[in-house]
């Protein structure tokens, strides 16, 4: 076992592009989880690079050839109802962070679907839901990238604590998403192409 980084602040989601390892750190409870960060380190270790700081509870990450994307679960002061989806360029660590979607209810796992090149065309993620509604208002959403003013598409609603998420193209050619409902104790699926929930 090789330790690539230690003494971190609540590391959560992680991914790799085969060259570097990327992860999100929630931050500290003392600061209301507003001091979270998104970081990277070479797969063999050595220098840790902060790609984005001052994030509100970043939990999960996805990376393509140009950008890193992550979910911010929000701040404790707002009962985590101010979650967001954000991104920054890999080439400029500590550079501009762009908020793609805001006002999310504790967004969780994030996955990207590639377009014709090496960058993502669409992002998919789960929203855990709000404490006020006993997490019964969780959801699954998607966002098409590269379209100014694009708004998320809601693929599933009334999910009870949606967390884990994966996807794949089935024999009919449609993209299916599968996720776990932590509170609902269930496994769910949706045909993301036809937007049909099962």
N, C-alpha and C positions, 0 to 999 in steps of 0.2 A: 504494500500500500504506500502510495506517495502522497504526501501532504503538499498541495499546491499553494494553499493560503490558510492562515490560522489567525485567531483573534479577531474574527469578523463580527459584524453586527447583524445577526439573524439572517444568514444567507438562505435563500429559498430556491427559486427556479434556476435551472442551469441548462446550457446547450453548448454545442461546439461546432465549428466548421472544419475540424480536422487539423487546424493550425493553432487556434486559440480556444480557450474555454471562456465562456461568458456566463455571468450569473447576476442575480439581483439580490440586494440586501434590504430587508425591511427597514432597518434603522433601529432606533432605541425608543423604548416606552417613555423614558424621561422626556423626550422631545416630541412625544405624540406621533412618532413614526413619520415625522416630516423631514428627517435627515437620512432617508434611504438613498441608495446609490446603485448604479449599474456599472459593472467592472469586467475586466478581462485579464487573462494571464496566458502566456504560451503553454501549450500542452505539456511541455517539459518543466514548467515552473519558471522561476526568476521574477521578473518585474511585473507588478500588478499595476494596471492602468485604470483610472477612473474615467469612464465614458460619460457619465452623467451623475451629478450630485444634487442634494436638496430635493429628492423625490419623496412622494407621500406613500410609503409602504409598497415599493415595487416588489412584485411577487414572482412573475414569470416572464421569460424572455424568448425571443425568436430572432434569428439572424439570417440575412441573405448576403449577397456579395457586396452590398454598399451600406446597408443600414442595420441597426439593431432596434428592435421593437420590444416594448414591455408594457405590462399592466401595472398601474398604480392602484393599490386597493383603497387608497384614501387616508384621511386623517382620523384619529381617535376623537378629536374635538367635534367632528361632524358625523360621528357614529358610522364612519366608513361609507357614507352615501355620496361622497365626492370623488369617487374613483375615476380613473382615466386610462386612455391608451395613448402612449407616447413613443417618439422615435428620435434618433439622432444619427448622424453620419459616423461610420466607423473610422473614416479618415481624419476626423477632427475631434479627438477625445476632449471632453469638457466644452465642446462647442454648443451651438444652439439646439435646444430641445424643443421639438414641435409636438404639441398636443393634438392628436388626431380626433379623439372623442373624449368628452367630459360628462360628468354627471352619472357615472356608472355605479352600480351597487356591488361593490367588492369584486371587481373583475379578477378572474383566476387564470386558468391555463390558456395559453395563447399559441396558435399554430398558424403557419403561413403556407399558402399554396402558390407555387411558382407559376409565372407566366411563360412566355416563349423564350426568355433568357434566363439569367441567373438571379433575378430579383423576384420578390413576391408580387403577385398580382392582387391577391386577396388575403385578408387576415380574418381568422375565426377565433372567438374566445367565449368563455363561460363567465357568467355573473352569478355570484353566490346568493345574492339577495340581501334584504335589509333585516336588521334585528327587530324593527318595528312590526314587520309582517312575518316574524318567526321564520325568515328565510324562504318563505313560500313564493316570493316574487323574483326568484332567480330566472335566468334566461340564457339563451345562446344567440350570439349575434355575429355578423360579418361586416367587413368594410372593404370596398373596392379601392385599391390604391391608385394614385396617379390621376385622380379625377377631382379637380378643385370643387370644394363645396359638397363633396359626397357625404351622405349620411348613412349610418349603419342600417343594415337589414336585420330585422328580428326573425330568427329562424325557429325559436321555441320560447314560450312563455310559461309562467306558473311552475317553474322548476324549483324543487326544494333543495337548495344548497348545491347548485351545479358547480363542480370543481374540475375533475380530470377531463381531458378532451383529446381525442385522436380522430383520424379520418383516413379514408382511402377510396379509390375508385373501384366500384363493384363491376360485375360482369355486364350489367346493363349500360355501363358507361357513365353513370351518375356518381357524383361525389357524395359519400355518406359520412356523416359525423356521428361519433359515439361519445357519450360522456357519462360521468358518475354523478348521481344526486346524493350527496353525503347525508343530508337530513332525511330525504325521502327513501334512503336505503334501496336505491334502484339503479339500473343501467338503462340509459335512454339512447335513442337513435333518431336521426333525421336525414332525409334525402335532401341535401343542401342544393341540389340542382333543381329538383321539383318542388322544394320547400314543403315536403310532406313529412309530418311527424308520425312515428310509429309508437 
